[in-house]
Amino acid sequence: MSKEEHARDKETQTEHDFIAEMEIKYKNSIDENENIVKRASETTHFLLGLLNECDVHLLKPDVLDKSMVLKCIHLKYDTDKVNLDYTHINTEGDLINSTSDTRSAGKGRLTNYWGTCSTIPLPLADCPQYWETETRVGLDKTLTGSNLILEVGVCAEEEMDMTHFVARRPHAYSLTVHHCPTHKGICRVTLKEGKVVLHLPDTIPNTAGASHTLHYGVVYDDARKKIVFIDVKENKVISTLDNVDSSQPLWPMFGVFSPPVVTLSMRLVVGSDINMTEEKKAMIVKALS
């Protein structure tokens, strides 16, 4: 074979290799696009399935993404854990800051915390989770000391019964309402792992004989590592806590305090009972962004 023929054969072989390589890349690109379409279809199907549930809401109508899906989870008070030395759950299912006439002893009950936890910890999920509490507050007397009124929040299991409230504990994230000697009024405080993040005075008037309703919402977003506390009545975000440590399961906590000077009845508002307005969605989107 002459040098010219050898060179032509080599050039032809190189062209064949190039064409074969292009064909492989083309096939791979088709497969990859098909996989992308398949994954997108599966995600869309999953999200549409979620949205068919009455307790799931799309935070942005034009964004079909797991991070923009809000699930109003079905939390329940743990009746087996409630601290019967200071609180009880009445026949309507509300948490009350007084002892019950019929008290049953049982192993596993909280002995320090004034209230109870949920029956299960918060599940790890790709989408934000939401629940609310509505608390009727009756002031039997004008408050003068450092009376703690209520607490809603989350904490690790090892922290839930160390003291009568969890806000000052590590691995705890809480909203508390209490009488504050500094401001000489009833204040609202959010805490992260024992440290005050926000202290707002004048939550409700400190007037003997007065009654009020405090309605709070809690957003837990494991993907963004955020917890958001919302004042539902005032229609505004109270506080957003960042860098939430979810290395341990987090348990929703519910505390009611200070009998007999305060009479409390805390109701859980969950699932389809939650009134999810467009204004509430917009607040949550802004707080999570």
N, C-alpha and C positions, 0 to 999 in steps of 0.2 A: 504494500500500500504506500502510495506516495505521501509526501509531507502534506500536500494540499488536501488529499482525500482524508487523511487523518485529522487534519484541522477542521474539515467540514463535519466529520462524524462527531468530533468533540463538541463543536458548536451546536449540532443538532441535539446531542445528549443533554447539553446545558439548557437548551430551550425546553426539552421535554421535562427536565427536573423542575424548571421554573413554573411551567404550566401545571405540573402535578402539585407543586407547593401551593400555587394559587387556588387550585381546586380544593385542597384540604382546608385552607384558610376560609374559603367561601362556605364550605360545608359546616365548618366550626362556627362561623358567624351566624349561619342559619339556625344551627342548634342552640346557640347562645340566645339569639333573639326569641326563639320559640320558648326557651326556658324563662326568659324575662317576661314574656307575655303570659306564660303559664303561672309564674309566681304572682304577677300583677292580678291575674284573674282570680287566683286562690285568695289573695289578700282582699280583693274587692268583694268576693263572695263571703269571706269571713266577716268583713265589716258590715256588709248589707244584712248578714244574718244577725249580727249584734244589734243593728239598728231596728230590726223587727221586734226586738224585745222592748217592752214598754218602759223599762227602767234604764235605758241607754239613750244618750243624746249626742248628736253631732254638734260640737262646739262652734265649728265654722261650716256653714252650709256648702261652701264651694271647695272644701278640703276634705277629701276622703282618705284619712290617714289615722292610724291607731292612736297617735299622740293627740289627736283632736276628737277622740271619742271619750265621753265621760260616762262612767258607769255608776249609777246610784245603787250601791251595794246594800244587801239585806242583812244589816247588822241586827243582833239581838243581845239584850242584857243576859249575862250569865247568872241565872237565878241560884245556881249552886255555889257561886263564888261571893255573892253579895254579903257584905259585912252586916250581920243582923244585930250587932251590938250598938250600932249607931243609925243604920238605915234599913229600908226594906223596899220591896216591890209590891205595889198594891194590886188589887184585882183588875184594874184597868191596864196594868203593865207599866205603870210609871214608877220611877225611882224617887223615893220619899226620904227626907232627912229626919226620920224618927224611927224608933223601934216598932215592931209589929206586936200586936196582942198575942199572936200565935207565933212563937219562935221555935224553930226546929234546929237543933244542933246538928252539925255535920262536918266531916273531915274535908279539908280542902278550901274552906271558906277564907276570905280575906280577914285578917285580924287587926290590921293597922289602917288600911285604906278605908276612907269613909265613902263607900259606894261599891261599884262593881266594874268588871271589864266586859268585853264582848265574849261571845261563846267561842270564837276562833280568832286567830291573829289575821292581820291584813294579808291577803294573798299577793304574791308578786305578780304583777300584770304589766302589759305593754301600755295600757291606757290608764288615765287618771281615775281615781275612785272618790266617791262623794257620799256624805251623810250629814244629817242635821240633828240638833237637839233644840227642843222648845221647852223653856223652864219658866214656870209660874213662881214668882218671888213675892212673898208677903213679909213686910217688915213689921214685926210685932212691937219693936222698940226702935228708937233712934240709935244707930250703931256708934260706938265710941272707941272700941279697941281695934285690933287688927283681925277683925272677923273675916274668915274665909267663907265665901258664899257658894261658889260652884267652880268646877273644873271640867273641861273637856280637852282631850288630847290623846296622845299615843305614847307607849313606852315599851322597852324590852321586858320580857316576862320576869327576869330577875329583879326588876325595879318596882314592880307593881304593888308590892306589899311591904316595902321597907319603912314607909312613913304614912301619915294620914292623907298626904297628897303627893303626886309624883313630880310636880313641876321643878323642884329643886334637885332632882336626881339626874345622874348621867344617863344617856340613852333615853331621854324623855323630852317630849315636845308638847307644850300645853298652852291653853288659854285659861286664865283664872279671872274670877271676879271677886273682889274683897274690899272691906273697908280699909282705907288708907289713912293713918294718922298724919302723914306728911301733907296730904291734900285735904284732910278732914272731910273726906267724901268717899263715895264708892267708885273704885277704879277698876280698870280692865288691863290685865298684864299678859303679855305673851312671853314665854320663856323657851329657850333652847338649851338642852343639856345643863340645866341649873342656872343659866345666866339670862338676865332680863334683856329682851330684845326691844320691847315697846311697852310704855307705861302711859295709859290714857286715863285722865281723871274724868269725874262726873259722868259715869256710865248711866246711873239712875239716881234720882233724888233720894237723899237719906232722910226720909220722912216717916215717922212712926204711923202705923196704920195704913200706909200706902201699899199698893200691889202693882206689880209690873210683870211683863213677859219678856224674857230674853231669848232670842232666836238666833242660833249660830250655825253656820255651815263649816264643814271641814273637807278640804281637798287633799288627798294623798296621791302624789305622783312619784312612783318608784323610779321610772325612767329618767325623770329630770331631777330626782332627789330633792323634792320640794313638798312642803306642807303649807297650805293656805287656810287662814281663818277668816270667815266672812260674817259680817253682821247682816242677817237676812232682813231684819226690820228696817235698818238704815240703808240697805241696798248698797253696801260698800265693803271693800276688802279692809280688814283690820290689820293683818300682818302676813307676810310671806317669809317662811323659814327655809333657807337654802342649805345645801350640803347635808341633807338628812342621812344619818347612818342607818342603813337597812341591812347591815351584815347579820343582824339577829332579827327574827320576826318581831314586828311591832303590833302591839295590842291596843285597840281603842279603849280609853278609860273614861269613866263617868263618876264624878264626885259631887256630893251635896253635903253641906256643912252647917254649923252654927245654930242648932236648935238650943233653946226655944225662942231666941230673939228673932230668928228668921224661919219662915215656913217655906219649904221648897218642894216642888213636884216637877221632875225632869222627864220629858217624853222624847223617845227616839222617833225621828222622822226619816224613813228610809224607803228605798225602792220607788214604786209608782206613787207613793204618798207625797213625794217631794214635788213642789211646784217649780219646775225648771223654766224660768222666763228667759227671754232673749237678753234682758239686761244682766241677769245672773251669769249667763253664758259668756257675755262680753267681759264681765269682771274677771271671770276665771281665766279666760284666754290671756288677758292683759297681765294677770298675776303670774301666770306660768311662763310667759315669754321672757 
